[in-house]
Amino acid sequence: MLLSKQKKIDKGNRLLVSITVMGSAGPIRFVVNEKELVGSVMDTALKSYAREGRLPILGSNLDHFVLYCPIAGTEALSPWEAIGSFGVRNFMLCKKPGVDKAIDGGKQVGDATITRKGAGSWKAWFNKSLNLKISSH
Protein backbone atom coordinates (compact mmCIF):
# COMPACT_ATOMS: atom_id res chain seq x y z
CA MET A 1 0.00 0.00 0.00
CA LEU A 2 1.43 3.33 -1.04
CA LEU A 3 1.00 6.31 1.18
CA SER A 4 0.71 9.56 -0.65
CA LYS A 5 2.81 12.37 0.70
CA GLN A 6 0.79 15.40 1.59
CA LYS A 7 2.42 18.66 0.74
CA LYS A 8 2.04 21.01 3.65
CA ILE A 9 2.01 24.63 2.63
CA ASP A 10 2.76 27.08 5.41
CA LYS A 11 0.21 29.84 4.95
CA GLY A 12 0.82 31.30 8.37
CA ASN A 13 -1.94 32.26 10.72
CA ARG A 14 -4.99 33.78 9.15
CA LEU A 15 -7.13 36.44 10.80
CA LEU A 16 -10.69 37.56 10.23
CA VAL A 17 -10.37 41.34 10.23
CA SER A 18 -13.24 43.76 10.60
CA ILE A 19 -12.74 47.22 9.08
CA THR A 20 -15.25 49.95 9.83
CA VAL A 21 -15.39 52.74 7.25
CA MET A 22 -16.40 56.15 8.57
CA GLY A 23 -19.87 57.02 7.27
CA SER A 24 -20.71 53.50 6.10
CA ALA A 25 -23.49 51.27 7.40
CA GLY A 26 -21.38 48.44 8.76
CA PRO A 27 -17.92 46.88 8.83
CA ILE A 28 -16.21 45.00 6.02
CA ARG A 29 -14.98 41.57 7.07
CA PHE A 30 -12.46 39.37 5.27
CA VAL A 31 -9.68 36.90 6.00
CA VAL A 32 -6.03 37.96 5.74
CA ASN A 33 -2.67 36.47 6.55
CA GLU A 34 -1.21 37.90 9.76
CA LYS A 35 2.02 38.74 7.88
CA GLU A 36 0.19 40.81 5.26
CA LEU A 37 1.05 44.51 5.17
CA VAL A 38 -1.39 47.19 6.37
CA GLY A 39 -1.29 48.85 2.92
CA SER A 40 -2.38 45.62 1.27
CA VAL A 41 -5.24 45.20 3.76
CA MET A 42 -6.37 48.78 3.08
CA ASP A 43 -6.33 48.07 -0.66
CA THR A 44 -8.42 44.92 -0.19
CA ALA A 45 -10.88 46.82 2.03
CA LEU A 46 -11.34 49.61 -0.53
CA LYS A 47 -11.86 47.11 -3.36
CA SER A 48 -14.40 45.14 -1.30
CA TYR A 49 -16.17 48.36 -0.36
CA ALA A 50 -16.47 49.40 -4.03
CA ARG A 51 -17.47 45.90 -5.18
CA GLU A 52 -20.32 45.82 -2.64
CA GLY A 53 -21.56 49.20 -3.91
CA ARG A 54 -21.46 50.86 -0.50
CA LEU A 55 -22.03 54.54 0.08
CA PRO A 56 -20.46 57.08 0.37
CA ILE A 57 -18.23 56.44 -2.65
CA LEU A 58 -14.63 56.55 -1.48
CA GLY A 59 -12.31 55.96 -4.42
CA SER A 60 -9.33 53.66 -4.51
CA ASN A 61 -6.28 55.87 -3.89
CA LEU A 62 -4.52 54.52 -0.80
CA ASP A 63 -2.79 57.86 -0.26
CA HIS A 64 -6.14 59.41 0.71
CA PHE A 65 -6.83 56.99 3.60
CA VAL A 66 -5.42 55.95 6.95
CA LEU A 67 -6.10 52.84 9.01
CA TYR A 68 -6.52 53.18 12.76
CA CYS A 69 -6.65 50.63 15.51
CA PRO A 70 -9.14 52.08 18.02
CA ILE A 71 -7.73 50.01 20.89
CA ALA A 72 -4.04 50.75 20.27
CA GLY A 73 -4.32 54.53 20.25
CA THR A 74 -4.91 57.52 18.04
CA GLU A 75 -1.90 57.11 15.76
CA ALA A 76 -2.48 55.94 12.18
CA LEU A 77 -0.92 52.59 11.33
CA SER A 78 2.08 52.50 9.04
CA PRO A 79 1.30 50.88 5.67
CA TRP A 80 4.56 48.92 5.91
CA GLU A 81 3.79 47.07 9.16
CA ALA A 82 2.31 43.58 9.36
CA ILE A 83 -1.40 43.58 10.20
CA GLY A 84 -0.94 40.79 12.76
CA SER A 85 1.68 42.67 14.76
CA PHE A 86 -0.96 44.73 16.59
CA GLY A 87 -2.74 41.77 18.22
CA VAL A 88 -6.22 43.05 17.29
CA ARG A 89 -8.73 42.33 14.53
CA ASN A 90 -10.90 45.46 14.52
CA PHE A 91 -9.77 48.51 12.58
CA MET A 92 -11.17 51.81 11.34
CA LEU A 93 -10.56 53.24 7.85
CA CYS A 94 -10.79 57.03 7.55
CA LYS A 95 -10.08 59.64 4.91
CA LYS A 96 -7.07 61.80 5.60
CA PRO A 97 -7.94 65.34 6.67
CA GLY A 98 -7.88 67.85 3.84
CA VAL A 99 -8.37 65.33 1.01
CA ASP A 100 -11.81 66.74 0.15
CA LYS A 101 -10.36 70.23 -0.17
CA ALA A 102 -8.22 69.41 -3.20
CA ILE A 103 -8.45 72.02 -5.91
CA ASP A 104 -8.79 70.98 -9.54
CA GLY A 105 -8.82 73.72 -12.16
CA GLY A 106 -10.14 76.37 -9.77
CA LYS A 107 -13.13 74.27 -8.67
CA GLN A 108 -13.42 72.43 -5.41
CA VAL A 109 -13.51 68.66 -5.74
CA GLY A 110 -14.99 66.25 -3.24
CA ASP A 111 -18.04 65.82 -1.07
CA ALA A 112 -18.74 69.56 -0.84
CA THR A 113 -19.65 69.82 -4.52
CA ILE A 114 -21.88 66.77 -4.37
CA THR A 115 -23.81 67.94 -1.33
CA ARG A 116 -24.13 71.46 -2.68
CA LYS A 117 -25.94 70.15 -5.75
CA GLY A 118 -28.95 69.11 -3.65
CA ALA A 119 -28.74 71.93 -1.14
CA GLY A 120 -30.76 75.03 -1.82
CA SER A 121 -32.91 77.59 -0.18
CA TRP A 122 -36.30 76.24 0.82
CA LYS A 123 -37.71 79.75 0.48
CA ALA A 124 -36.68 79.89 -3.19
CA TRP A 125 -38.30 76.50 -3.79
CA PHE A 126 -41.49 77.58 -2.00
CA ASN A 127 -41.75 80.86 -3.95
CA LYS A 128 -41.12 79.06 -7.23
CA SER A 129 -43.84 76.50 -6.51
CA LEU A 130 -46.30 79.31 -5.60
CA ASN A 131 -45.49 81.16 -8.83
CA LEU A 132 -46.20 78.04 -10.86
CA LYS A 133 -49.58 77.55 -9.22
CA ILE A 134 -50.63 81.19 -9.64
CA SER A 135 -49.49 81.50 -13.25
CA SER A 136 -51.30 78.32 -14.29
CA HIS A 137 -54.76 79.97 -13.82
N, C-alpha and C positions, 0 to 999 in steps of 0.2 A: 504494500500500500504506500503510495507516494503522498507525502505531505506537501502541500503547496506553501511556499514561503509568502507570508503576507508582508507587503512593503508598508512600513510605518512611516508616514510623513509627519514631521513635527510642524504642526501649524501654530503652536504656541497656545496660550490661553485666549479664549475668545470672550468678549464682553458684550452684553446687551446694553447699549448706551441710549439714553433718552435726552434729546436736545430740544429745549423749549425755545421757540423763536418769538421775540418780542412782537406783540400785536397779533399773533396767530391763535387759532382756537385751541390747539393742543400740541403736545410734544411729538417729535418724530423719533421713532425707535428703529434701530437696526443693529446688527451684530458686526463687531469689528475685532480685529486682532489687537491684543493689548500693546503690541510693539508698533502699531500704526501711528503715524505722525498726526498731530493735531490739525495741521493744514489739510491733510488728506481726509480726515473725518469731517472737517468743515465743508470741503468740496462735495463729499457724499451727501451731507445734510442738505446743502443748497440744491443739488440735483434731485434729491428725493422730494424736497419741498415743491420744486417746479413741476416735477412729474405728477404729483398729486393734485396740482392746480390750486394750491392754497393761496389765500389772500392775506395780507397785501403782497403784491408782486415785489420780489426782492432783487432779482438779477443774479448773476453768477460770478461776479468779480470778487475774489477772496480778499483783495486789498480793502474792500469797503466794509468788512465784517471783523468782529472779534468774538472769541469764545471765552466765556467765563465759567468758572466753577463756583457756584454760590456758597459752597461750604468752605472752600479753601481761602477765600478772601475776595477783595475787590480788584485785584490785578488781572489783566487779560492774560490768557495762556499764550505761550510762545508757539508759533506754528511748527517749530522744529523739535518740540518735545514729544515723547511717546505718550499716547492717551492713557495708557495703563499706569503711568508713573504717579498719578495723582491719588489713586486708591478710591476713586468715586466713579459713579456711572451717570450721574445727572449733571447736565451742562446747560448753559444759556447762550444763545447766539444773538448778538446785537449788532446793529449798524454802528459804525464809528461815528462819533460826533462830527458834524460839519460836512458829511458826505452829501446831504440833500442840498447844500448851499453851493454846489458847483455851478460855475457860470459857463454857459456854452453860447457863444455868439451874442452876448449881451442879454440873453434871456435866462431866467432862472430855471434850472432843471431839477426835477425831483417831485416829492409829494406835494409841495406847495402849489405847483401849477395844476396838478390833478384835482386837488380839493377846491381850488379857486374856480374851476370850471363850473361846479355845481353850486357854489356859494353866490348868493346875490341878496339884494335887499328885498325883504318881504313886502315893504311898502310899494316898491316899484312894480312888483308882481301883482299886488292887489289893485293898484291904480290902473294897470294895463288890463286886467280882467274886467274892471268896471267900465272902462272905455269901450271894450269890445261889446259888452252887453247893451250899453246905451246907444252906440252907433248902429246896432243891428236893427233898431226899430224903424 
